[in-house]
Amino acid sequence: MARTKRTVQSSDKETDFAVDVEPQTSGKPQRKTITISLESDTIDYFRSAANKLGVPYQTLIHLCLNDIRDRELVPQLHWENKK
């Protein structure tokens, strides 16, 4: 499947987003509605970044998750013992 590169940058020093956007093909990909609980500061972060980029915050979260999936990034969790 062909991919189109769209780079979106914000003027905020901390926020640069580059996402791959798949061109629309016949029909939309199947989506499933879920409920997820996020910390308020996480939601505030995405709302602020989305506002600067001119996109809905849920769309920005969706694009970020798709980017992680498409690049097959593996989360790294590091736990420290309490001393």
N, CA, C and O atoms as CSV, one atom per row, in Angstrom:
chain,resi,resn,atom,element,x,y,z
A,1,MET,N,N,0.842,-1.182,0.000
A,1,MET,CA,C,0.000,0.000,0.000
A,1,MET,C,C,0.884,1.241,0.000
A,1,MET,O,O,1.825,1.340,0.787
A,2,ALA,N,N,0.586,2.156,-0.859
A,2,ALA,CA,C,1.355,3.401,-0.932
A,2,ALA,C,C,1.071,4.266,0.284
A,2,ALA,O,O,-0.039,4.260,0.816
A,3,ARG,N,N,2.075,5.007,0.716
A,3,ARG,CA,C,1.924,5.878,1.873
A,3,ARG,C,C,2.335,7.288,1.477
A,3,ARG,O,O,3.226,7.480,0.649
A,4,THR,N,N,1.688,8.250,2.064
A,4,THR,CA,C,1.998,9.654,1.834
A,4,THR,C,C,2.575,10.225,3.115
A,4,THR,O,O,1.999,10.039,4.187
A,5,LYS,N,N,3.684,10.906,3.026
A,5,LYS,CA,C,4.312,11.508,4.202
A,5,LYS,C,C,3.778,12.910,4.386
A,5,LYS,O,O,3.839,13.731,3.471
A,6,ARG,N,N,3.254,13.185,5.569
A,6,ARG,CA,C,2.783,14.525,5.911
A,6,ARG,C,C,3.468,14.919,7.212
A,6,ARG,O,O,3.304,14.241,8.227
A,7,THR,N,N,4.215,15.980,7.193
A,7,THR,CA,C,4.902,16.456,8.383
A,7,THR,C,C,4.143,17.640,8.937
A,7,THR,O,O,3.841,18.594,8.221
A,8,VAL,N,N,3.839,17.569,10.225
A,8,VAL,CA,C,3.133,18.637,10.905
A,8,VAL,C,C,4.004,19.084,12.060
A,8,VAL,O,O,4.366,18.269,12.909
A,9,GLN,N,N,4.346,20.350,12.112
A,9,GLN,CA,C,5.186,20.850,13.177
A,9,GLN,C,C,4.465,21.962,13.901
A,9,GLN,O,O,3.754,22.764,13.295
A,10,SER,N,N,4.659,22.000,15.210
A,10,SER,CA,C,4.055,23.080,15.978
A,10,SER,C,C,5.128,24.097,16.314
A,10,SER,O,O,6.323,23.816,16.223
A,11,SER,N,N,4.686,25.276,16.702
A,11,SER,CA,C,5.640,26.314,17.081
A,11,SER,C,C,6.154,26.092,18.499
A,11,SER,O,O,7.111,26.742,18.922
A,12,ASP,N,N,5.527,25.183,19.232
A,12,ASP,CA,C,5.945,24.855,20.599
A,12,ASP,C,C,7.285,24.132,20.542
A,12,ASP,O,O,7.454,23.190,19.767
A,13,LYS,N,N,8.234,24.568,21.358
A,13,LYS,CA,C,9.572,23.974,21.353
A,13,LYS,C,C,9.542,22.484,21.666
A,13,LYS,O,O,10.365,21.726,21.152
A,14,GLU,N,N,8.600,22.059,22.503
A,14,GLU,CA,C,8.565,20.684,22.972
A,14,GLU,C,C,7.823,19.743,22.038
A,14,GLU,O,O,7.896,18.529,22.225
A,15,THR,N,N,7.120,20.247,21.053
A,15,THR,CA,C,6.225,19.410,20.281
A,15,THR,C,C,6.546,19.458,18.793
A,15,THR,O,O,6.348,20.485,18.144
A,16,ASP,N,N,7.035,18.361,18.258
A,16,ASP,CA,C,7.190,18.182,16.816
A,16,ASP,C,C,6.542,16.853,16.465
A,16,ASP,O,O,6.863,15.829,17.068
A,17,PHE,N,N,5.640,16.859,15.506
A,17,PHE,CA,C,4.975,15.636,15.101
A,17,PHE,C,C,5.238,15.393,13.628
A,17,PHE,O,O,5.126,16.306,12.810
A,18,ALA,N,N,5.584,14.176,13.297
A,18,ALA,CA,C,5.671,13.751,11.909
A,18,ALA,C,C,4.885,12.458,11.817
A,18,ALA,O,O,5.184,11.503,12.534
A,19,VAL,N,N,3.899,12.409,10.961
A,19,VAL,CA,C,3.048,11.233,10.872
A,19,VAL,C,C,2.917,10.800,9.426
A,19,VAL,O,O,2.950,11.623,8.511
A,20,ASP,N,N,2.769,9.504,9.232
A,20,ASP,CA,C,2.455,8.958,7.922
A,20,ASP,C,C,0.939,8.881,7.816
A,20,ASP,O,O,0.268,8.396,8.727
A,21,VAL,N,N,0.415,9.355,6.719
A,21,VAL,CA,C,-1.026,9.316,6.502
A,21,VAL,C,C,-1.302,8.414,5.320
A,21,VAL,O,O,-0.786,8.635,4.225
A,22,GLU,N,N,-2.128,7.382,5.545
A,22,GLU,CA,C,-2.464,6.475,4.465
A,22,GLU,C,C,-3.511,7.121,3.572
A,22,GLU,O,O,-4.504,7.649,4.073
A,23,PRO,N,N,-3.310,7.089,2.264
A,23,PRO,CA,C,-4.332,7.608,1.367
A,23,PRO,C,C,-5.617,6.790,1.509
A,23,PRO,O,O,-5.560,5.586,1.761
A,24,GLN,N,N,-6.774,7.437,1.349
A,24,GLN,CA,C,-8.043,6.720,1.424
A,24,GLN,C,C,-8.137,5.734,0.268
A,24,GLN,O,O,-7.892,6.077,-0.888
A,25,THR,N,N,-8.491,4.528,0.604
A,25,THR,CA,C,-8.722,3.505,-0.417
A,25,THR,C,C,-10.213,3.209,-0.413
A,25,THR,O,O,-10.989,3.934,0.210
A,26,SER,N,N,-10.610,2.176,-1.086
A,26,SER,CA,C,-12.034,1.847,-1.101
A,26,SER,C,C,-12.474,1.437,0.300
A,26,SER,O,O,-12.030,0.419,0.831
A,27,GLY,N,N,-13.348,2.237,0.884
A,27,GLY,CA,C,-13.850,1.954,2.229
A,27,GLY,C,C,-12.872,2.372,3.310
A,27,GLY,O,O,-11.666,2.467,3.080
A,28,LYS,N,N,-13.408,2.617,4.480
A,28,LYS,CA,C,-12.577,3.015,5.611
A,28,LYS,C,C,-12.108,1.773,6.361
A,28,LYS,O,O,-12.781,0.742,6.342
A,29,PRO,N,N,-10.935,1.870,7.034
A,29,PRO,CA,C,-10.515,0.746,7.862
A,29,PRO,C,C,-11.531,0.526,8.975
A,29,PRO,O,O,-12.153,1.469,9.463
A,30,GLN,N,N,-11.687,-0.717,9.360
A,30,GLN,CA,C,-12.640,-1.035,10.415
A,30,GLN,C,C,-12.130,-0.478,11.745
A,30,GLN,O,O,-10.973,-0.691,12.107
A,31,ARG,N,N,-12.990,0.231,12.464
A,31,ARG,CA,C,-12.633,0.801,13.760
A,31,ARG,C,C,-13.496,0.178,14.834
A,31,ARG,O,O,-14.617,-0.262,14.583
A,32,LYS,N,N,-12.950,0.152,16.035
A,32,LYS,CA,C,-13.673,-0.362,17.192
A,32,LYS,C,C,-13.640,0.712,18.265
A,32,LYS,O,O,-12.575,1.242,18.581
A,33,THR,N,N,-14.786,1.036,18.822
A,33,THR,CA,C,-14.865,2.035,19.872
A,33,THR,C,C,-14.486,1.404,21.204
A,33,THR,O,O,-14.971,0.331,21.564
A,34,ILE,N,N,-13.593,2.103,21.938
A,34,ILE,CA,C,-13.170,1.634,23.252
A,34,ILE,C,C,-13.273,2.789,24.241
A,34,ILE,O,O,-13.415,3.950,23.855
A,35,THR,N,N,-13.200,2.450,25.504
A,35,THR,CA,C,-13.115,3.454,26.557
A,35,THR,C,C,-11.760,3.301,27.210
A,35,THR,O,O,-11.347,2.188,27.537
A,36,ILE,N,N,-11.060,4.413,27.404
A,36,ILE,CA,C,-9.734,4.379,28.005
A,36,ILE,C,C,-9.639,5.508,29.027
A,36,ILE,O,O,-10.097,6.622,28.772
A,37,SER,N,N,-9.053,5.223,30.165
A,37,SER,CA,C,-8.860,6.246,31.194
A,37,SER,C,C,-7.431,6.768,31.098
A,37,SER,O,O,-6.471,6.000,31.159
A,38,LEU,N,N,-7.305,8.084,30.947
A,38,LEU,CA,C,-5.999,8.725,30.858
A,38,LEU,C,C,-5.893,9.789,31.939
A,38,LEU,O,O,-6.901,10.341,32.380
A,39,GLU,N,N,-4.676,10.068,32.359
A,39,GLU,CA,C,-4.461,11.120,33.339
A,39,GLU,C,C,-4.835,12.465,32.721
A,39,GLU,O,O,-4.688,12.667,31.516
A,40,SER,N,N,-5.313,13.366,33.547
A,40,SER,CA,C,-5.743,14.685,33.071
A,40,SER,C,C,-4.626,15.425,32.353
A,40,SER,O,O,-4.866,16.077,31.337
A,41,ASP,N,N,-3.391,15.329,32.881
A,41,ASP,CA,C,-2.291,16.060,32.242
A,41,ASP,C,C,-1.958,15.484,30.871
A,41,ASP,O,O,-1.490,16.214,29.997
A,42,THR,N,N,-2.188,14.195,30.667
A,42,THR,CA,C,-1.977,13.586,29.351
A,42,THR,C,C,-3.002,14.120,28.354
A,42,THR,O,O,-2.659,14.466,27.223
A,43,ILE,N,N,-4.250,14.181,28.780
A,43,ILE,CA,C,-5.299,14.721,27.914
A,43,ILE,C,C,-5.023,16.195,27.610
A,43,ILE,O,O,-5.163,16.635,26.469
A,44,ASP,N,N,-4.629,16.956,28.638
A,44,ASP,CA,C,-4.307,18.379,28.442
A,44,ASP,C,C,-3.175,18.551,27.434
A,44,ASP,O,O,-3.210,19.453,26.597
A,45,TYR,N,N,-2.164,17.673,27.522
A,45,TYR,CA,C,-1.035,17.733,26.586
A,45,TYR,C,C,-1.515,17.557,25.145
A,45,TYR,O,O,-1.165,18.349,24.270
A,46,PHE,N,N,-2.323,16.508,24.899
A,46,PHE,CA,C,-2.799,16.242,23.548
A,46,PHE,C,C,-3.770,17.313,23.066
A,46,PHE,O,O,-3.760,17.664,21.886
A,47,ARG,N,N,-4.610,17.839,23.960
A,47,ARG,CA,C,-5.514,18.927,23.564
A,47,ARG,C,C,-4.723,20.163,23.152
A,47,ARG,O,O,-5.034,20.795,22.143
A,48,SER,N,N,-3.711,20.503,23.926
A,48,SER,CA,C,-2.887,21.671,23.614
A,48,SER,C,C,-2.153,21.484,22.286
A,48,SER,O,O,-2.162,22.372,21.434
A,49,ALA,N,N,-1.517,20.325,22.117
A,49,ALA,CA,C,-0.776,20.048,20.881
A,49,ALA,C,C,-1.722,20.035,19.681
A,49,ALA,O,O,-1.394,20.577,18.625
A,50,ALA,N,N,-2.893,19.418,19.840
A,50,ALA,CA,C,-3.860,19.341,18.744
A,50,ALA,C,C,-4.387,20.722,18.381
A,50,ALA,O,O,-4.585,21.029,17.205
A,51,ASN,N,N,-4.612,21.553,19.394
A,51,ASN,CA,C,-5.082,22.915,19.143
A,51,ASN,C,C,-4.058,23.697,18.322
A,51,ASN,O,O,-4.428,24.428,17.404
A,52,LYS,N,N,-2.779,23.547,18.645
A,52,LYS,CA,C,-1.716,24.236,17.900
A,52,LYS,C,C,-1.617,23.729,16.463
A,52,LYS,O,O,-1.257,24.476,15.553
A,53,LEU,N,N,-1.941,22.447,16.273
A,53,LEU,CA,C,-1.863,21.852,14.936
A,53,LEU,C,C,-3.159,22.004,14.149
A,53,LEU,O,O,-3.185,21.768,12.941
A,54,GLY,N,N,-4.228,22.396,14.827
A,54,GLY,CA,C,-5.506,22.577,14.154
A,54,GLY,C,C,-6.227,21.283,13.845
A,54,GLY,O,O,-6.943,21.195,12.847
A,55,VAL,N,N,-6.047,20.260,14.701
A,55,VAL,CA,C,-6.742,18.988,14.525
A,55,VAL,C,C,-7.428,18.624,15.841
A,55,VAL,O,O,-7.014,19.108,16.895
A,56,PRO,N,N,-8.461,17.787,15.808
A,56,PRO,CA,C,-9.075,17.334,17.049
A,56,PRO,C,C,-8.086,16.484,17.859
A,56,PRO,O,O,-7.279,15.747,17.292
A,57,TYR,N,N,-8.160,16.597,19.192
A,57,TYR,CA,C,-7.177,15.888,20.010
A,57,TYR,C,C,-7.309,14.372,19.886
A,57,TYR,O,O,-6.303,13.666,19.954
A,58,GLN,N,N,-8.517,13.857,19.708
A,58,GLN,CA,C,-8.669,12.412,19.556
A,58,GLN,C,C,-8.043,11.935,18.244
A,58,GLN,O,O,-7.515,10.825,18.177
A,59,THR,N,N,-8.099,12.753,17.221
A,59,THR,CA,C,-7.441,12.426,15.955
A,59,THR,C,C,-5.933,12.382,16.143
A,59,THR,O,O,-5.265,11.500,15.603
A,60,LEU,N,N,-5.390,13.329,16.906
A,60,LEU,CA,C,-3.950,13.349,17.163
A,60,LEU,C,C,-3.518,12.097,17.926
A,60,LEU,O,O,-2.503,11.487,17.590
A,61,ILE,N,N,-4.280,11.712,18.949
A,61,ILE,CA,C,-3.969,10.482,19.687
A,61,ILE,C,C,-4.015,9.288,18.743
A,61,ILE,O,O,-3.142,8.421,18.794
A,62,HIS,N,N,-5.024,9.238,17.885
A,62,HIS,CA,C,-5.167,8.149,16.910
A,62,HIS,C,C,-3.954,8.092,15.971
A,62,HIS,O,O,-3.415,7.016,15.712
A,63,LEU,N,N,-3.532,9.253,15.466
A,63,LEU,CA,C,-2.369,9.304,14.574
A,63,LEU,C,C,-1.100,8.840,15.286
A,63,LEU,O,O,-0.286,8.122,14.705
A,64,CYS,N,N,-0.933,9.251,16.543
A,64,CYS,CA,C,0.251,8.837,17.312
A,64,CYS,C,C,0.265,7.328,17.530
A,64,CYS,O,O,1.303,6.686,17.372
A,65,LEU,N,N,-0.873,6.765,17.891
A,65,LEU,CA,C,-0.952,5.315,18.089
A,65,LEU,C,C,-0.702,4.558,16.786
A,65,LEU,O,O,-0.025,3.530,16.781
A,66,ASN,N,N,-1.251,5.068,15.683
A,66,ASN,CA,C,-0.998,4.428,14.387
A,66,ASN,C,C,0.484,4.489,14.019
A,66,ASN,O,O,1.027,3.532,13.468
A,67,ASP,N,N,1.133,5.601,14.319
A,67,ASP,CA,C,2.558,5.751,14.029
A,67,ASP,C,C,3.379,4.737,14.822
A,67,ASP,O,O,4.302,4.124,14.285
A,68,ILE,N,N,3.044,4.562,16.096
A,68,ILE,CA,C,3.728,3.562,16.930
A,68,ILE,C,C,3.533,2.176,16.343
A,68,ILE,O,O,4.486,1.405,16.234
A,69,ARG,N,N,2.290,1.854,15.960
A,69,ARG,CA,C,1.992,0.544,15.376
A,69,ARG,C,C,2.738,0.340,14.062
A,69,ARG,O,O,3.371,-0.695,13.851
A,70,ASP,N,N,2.657,1.339,13.179
A,70,ASP,CA,C,3.252,1.195,11.853
A,70,ASP,C,C,4.769,1.060,11.899
A,70,ASP,O,O,5.357,0.360,11.074
A,71,ARG,N,N,5.399,1.724,12.854
A,71,ARG,CA,C,6.858,1.631,12.989
A,71,ARG,C,C,7.268,0.448,13.857
A,71,ARG,O,O,8.454,0.197,14.067
A,72,GLU,N,N,6.267,-0.274,14.359
A,72,GLU,CA,C,6.497,-1.442,15.200
A,72,GLU,C,C,7.404,-1.122,16.384
A,72,GLU,O,O,8.303,-1.891,16.725
A,73,LEU,N,N,7.150,0.030,17.003
A,73,LEU,CA,C,7.920,0.418,18.176
A,73,LEU,C,C,7.512,-0.452,19.363
A,73,LEU,O,O,6.337,-0.778,19.533
A,74,VAL,N,N,8.480,-0.816,20.164
A,74,VAL,CA,C,8.227,-1.654,21.328
A,74,VAL,C,C,8.424,-0.813,22.580
A,74,VAL,O,O,9.508,-0.270,22.794
A,75,PRO,N,N,7.379,-0.696,23.419
A,75,PRO,CA,C,7.535,0.090,24.652
A,75,PRO,C,C,8.607,-0.520,25.550
A,75,PRO,O,O,8.724,-1.740,25.665
A,76,GLN,N,N,9.368,0.339,26.170
A,76,GLN,CA,C,10.415,-0.098,27.101
A,76,GLN,C,C,10.022,0.368,28.497
A,76,GLN,O,O,9.959,1.570,28.758
A,77,LEU,N,N,9.762,-0.564,29.382
A,77,LEU,CA,C,9.415,-0.237,30.753
A,77,LEU,C,C,10.579,-0.631,31.647
A,77,LEU,O,O,11.071,-1.757,31.583
A,78,HIS,N,N,11.011,0.295,32.472
A,78,HIS,CA,C,12.130,0.039,33.377
A,78,HIS,C,C,11.657,0.265,34.797
A,78,HIS,O,O,11.208,1.358,35.144
A,79,TRP,N,N,11.756,-0.752,35.604
A,79,TRP,CA,C,11.331,-0.665,36.995
A,79,TRP,C,C,12.546,-0.633,37.892
A,79,TRP,O,O,13.503,-1.375,37.670
A,80,GLU,N,N,12.521,0.209,38.897
A,80,GLU,CA,C,13.626,0.301,39.841
A,80,GLU,C,C,13.169,-0.210,41.189
A,80,GLU,O,O,12.025,-0.010,41.596
A,81,ASN,N,N,14.096,-0.881,41.880
A,81,ASN,CA,C,13.805,-1.331,43.245
A,81,ASN,C,C,13.842,-0.143,44.176
A,81,ASN,O,O,14.693,0.738,44.048
A,82,LYS,N,N,12.916,-0.124,45.113
A,82,LYS,CA,C,12.914,0.923,46.123
A,82,LYS,C,C,14.005,0.619,47.126
A,82,LYS,O,O,14.053,-0.480,47.677
A,83,LYS,N,N,14.884,1.584,47.372
A,83,LYS,CA,C,16.023,1.337,48.266
A,83,LYS,C,C,15.775,1.866,49.639
A,83,LYS,O,O,16.632,1.741,50.513
